[in-house]
Amino acid sequence: MQFTTRPTLQGSFGMVSSTHWLASQSAMAVLENGGNAYDAAVAGAFVLHVVEPHLNGPAGEVPILLAPADGEVQVLCGQGVAPAGATVAHYRGLGLDLVPGTGPLAAAVPGAFDAWLLLLRDHGTQPLDEVLKYAIGYAGHGHPPVENVGATVASVRKLFETEWTSSAELYLPGGRAPRPGELFRNPALAATWKRLLAETAGAGDREARIDAAREAWRTGFIAEALVRQAARPTMDTSGTRHTGTLTAADLAGWSASYESPVSYDWNGWTVCKAGPWSQGPALLQQLALLPPELPAHGSADYLHLLIEGCKLAMADREAWYGDAAEVPLAELLSAAYNAGRRELIGAKASDELRPGSPGGREPRLPGYARVGTRPDTAFDPLGAGEPTVAQVPGDPQVADDGGTRGDTCHLDVVDRWGNMVAATPSGGWLQSNPVVPELGFPLGTRLQMAWLEEGLPSSLTPGRRPRTTLTPSIALRDGVPVLAFGTPGGDQQDQWQLHFFLAVALRGEVRGGLDLQGAIDAPNWHNDSFPSSFYPRGRRPGSVTVESRTDPEVVAGLRRRGHDVTVGPGWSEGRLCAVARDPRTGVLSAAANPRGMQGYAVGR
């Protein structure tokens, strides 16, 4: 058994893994109170909004994968659509060639809140006030923030003090950024949830009250405040103040929805992902590209194969994925298509962006992808989205001019009945938009992932979802749900998850169960050879970043194969969470990422 930073937890009652210990323990408290995995996930998610405000918020978005003990795997889509006024012509008319990375022009219809409440209504058992009490407590009475909350706020101090003054009022109390070891409070957020509970108290039974809360979000006091905020001129990454396009009609007309997952069978496993409005199928394409026999795990040949396969899958992502056109998924995952694509992986690294032609269709790449890096700027790792280069353990990077790079959270739960959920909440970061003063949280910025170029699958299109990087996973073994996992990390998510999943699937067991912690702790990597999903949409052809714990002979081998290798810090790649259930024994297990020193698994 290899050395790991922590044990893989095992038990039979319930397991939770998330990117913050307070969310994990709050979710576990719900399980202890008799709630199921879905109740627990909702409670944990609302705590994540409070304790990781630089990584997610109620007006962000979330894809949720759920595997009921007695049903089929489902996707619950919490990704809102582009508002009716968010057209390419409108943004081009403002002189923009990219959607800004911050500000109300980048705001889609908020999706996270409605998705979590729909999950609670349809699959949970607990009343709304019971699952919200943990978030209300931490927002109202305070919590000691992690270091990177204060670091993020300090880095955008000038922007907050001169432009986003509502954010300064919350995040710079007395002129100071939040500090570890001191309680930080968000009284406006606590008041929002208390008012929501008060207004819905007489709505009827548990389900009716949840629906009343959803209606308050879409058409009531919360909607009114969100629309007022979107109409306020706001400084964004373009250097100009803009108003957004979000209206009351946009909010009233959208709700979260269920759909079937996309899946792929590999070596006795079935991996389920959200559809091509996410980047989830890119993980499935990477599995489909693998040859029947793999090189030795962790060798230079092994990493070279995975890196080159990732480049091909991500090139297809750029050419084919999105919500604005029909995506040829059957062909993209077919054996014949991937056999031909596999032949493109040679002995040397490729710097080209090489999308395929599924079904004989001609691929079309956005202009920024065709020219490589932006024509007027070098690759900028301090963009306004999730990270594209891991410099520290995955936390936001913030430029002096207020341009930011937010990140994401993740949450997995499995209960004693066998219900399982994996979710990747993101968006609505404190550095994405000014705090809505009446509510205590900002709008999101997911529209920055849509192109201002007509005719692409991911073109900005009213009523369509911007293609998101958020991509939780559920894996089945012989048709039975076994494993729920995921990670923050933007474009890296399905790179890090592939490495994790193969380590779990190929490297055997520990203590009679899956070696989740060993797979999480193993040195990881990522590449940036394709256009970033985030403003300013740069790419670094041929680049690979590995952790310094990677065998030097492997690094040398990658360089001999033509990869431009950057050796990063020893614990900087991947922030995975995972839970599992052995259907033979009923034994539950969980593990969490040690990188960043805040992700924790709990259970018994």
Buried (B, 14 or more C-beta within 10 A) or exposed (E): EEEBBBEBBBBEEBBBBBBBBBBBBBBBBBBEEEBBBBBBBBBBBBBBBBBBBBBBBBBBBBBBBBBBBEEEBBBBBBBBBBBBEBBBEBBBEEEBBBBBBBBBBBBBBBBBBBBBBBBBBBBBEBBBBBBBBBBBBBBBEBBBBBBBBBBBBBBBBEBBEEBBEBBBEBBBEEEEBBBEEEEBBBEBBBBBBBBBBEBBEEBEEBBEBBBBBBBBBBBBBBBBBBBEBBBBEBBBBBEBEBBBBBBBEBBEBBBBEBEEBBBBBBEEBBBBBBBBBBBBBBBBBBBBBBEEEBBEEBBBBBBBBBBBBBBBBBBBBBBBBBBBBEBBBEBBBBEEBBEEBBEBBEEEBBBEBEBBBBEEEEBBBBEBBEEBBBEEEEBBBBBBBBBBBBBBBBBBBBBEEBBBBBBBBBBBBBBBBBBBBBBBBBBBBBBBBBBBBBBBBBBBBBBBBBBBBEEBBBBBBBBBBBBBBBBBBBBBBEEEBBBBBBBBBBBBBBBBBBBBBBBBBEBEEBEEBBBBBBBBBBBBBBBBBBBBBBBBBBBBBBBBBBBEBBEEEBBEBBBEBBBBBBBBBEBBBBBBBBBBBBBEEEBBBBBBBBBBEBBBBBBB
